[in-house]
């Protein structure tokens, strides 16, 4: 989360440092060889989003994450295109 916040604030060095912490922790040198750090010149928002998908697999916060970034929500297997992040379809009722 901090990596994407830093990226949005144009702190690419900070975003790369945060992403490297997460990626390095899970890196398997037996499979991927020596870890190659991501640099400020290489990092993209897509890299951060992809790593979050991997790290948070099975956690049901993807829609909330995208809405927090004011990013439209992909329909995925539902259909082609996206839904606006402001859609009332993504507002969860508070249980009583």
C-alpha positions in Angstrom: 0.0 0.0 0.0 2.8 2.4 0.8 4.5 1.6 -2.5 1.5 2.8 -4.5 1.1 5.8 -2.3 4.7 6.7 -2.9 4.3 6.1 -6.6 1.3 8.4 -6.8 3.4 11.1 -5.0 6.1 10.6 -7.6 8.6 9.0 -5.1 9.7 6.3 -7.4 12.8 5.5 -5.3 10.6 5.0 -2.2 8.1 2.9 -4.2 10.9 0.7 -5.6 12.3 0.2 -2.1 9.0 -0.8 -0.7 8.3 -3.2 -3.5 11.7 -4.8 -3.2 11.1 -5.5 0.5 8.0 -7.5 -0.3 9.4 -9.2 -3.4 12.7 -10.1 -1.8 11.0 -11.7 1.3 9.2 -14.1 -0.9 11.9 -14.7 -3.5 13.1 -18.3 -4.0 16.7 -18.3 -5.4 16.4 -22.0 -6.3 13.7 -21.1 -8.8 14.5 -17.5 -9.8 18.2 -17.3 -9.2 19.7 -14.3 -7.4 17.2 -11.5 -6.6 17.4 -8.5 -8.9 16.2 -5.4 -7.3 13.7 -3.2 -9.1 15.1 0.3 -9.6 13.3 3.7 -9.5 13.8 3.8 -13.3 12.0 0.5 -13.8 9.1 0.6 -11.4 5.6 1.0 -12.7 2.2 1.1 -11.1 1.4 -2.2 -12.9 4.3 -3.8 -11.1 2.9 -2.7 -7.7 -0.6 -3.8 -8.6 0.6 -7.2 -9.8 2.7 -7.8 -6.7 -0.3 -6.9 -4.5 -2.4 -9.4 -6.3 0.2 -12.1 -5.6 0.8 -11.1 -2.0 -2.9 -10.6 -1.1 -4.2 -13.7 -3.0 -7.4 -14.9 -1.4 -7.9 -11.7 0.6 -11.1 -10.0 -0.4 -10.0 -6.4 -0.5 -9.2 -6.0 -4.2 -12.3 -3.9 -4.9 -11.7 -1.7 -1.9 -8.1 -1.3 -2.9 -9.0 -0.2 -6.4 -11.8 2.1 -5.2 -9.3 3.7 -2.8 -7.1 4.5 -5.8 -10.2 5.8 -7.7 -9.6 3.2 -10.3 -12.5 1.7 -12.3 -13.2 -2.0 -11.4 -12.5 -4.6 -14.1 -15.5 -6.9 -14.8 -13.2 -9.9 -14.9 -15.0 -13.0 -15.9 -18.4 -11.2 -15.6 -18.0 -9.3 -19.0 -15.7 -7.1 -20.9 -14.9 -3.6 -19.7 -15.0 -1.9 -16.3 -17.5 -0.5 -13.8 -16.9 3.0 -12.4 -15.3 3.0 -8.9 -18.2 5.2 -7.7 -20.8 2.5 -8.5 -23.2 1.8 -5.7 -22.8 -1.9 -6.5 -19.5 -1.8 -4.5 -20.9 -0.2 -1.4 -21.2 -2.9 1.3 -24.1 -2.8 3.7 -23.1 -2.7 7.4 -24.5 -5.8 9.1 -26.9 -5.2 11.9 
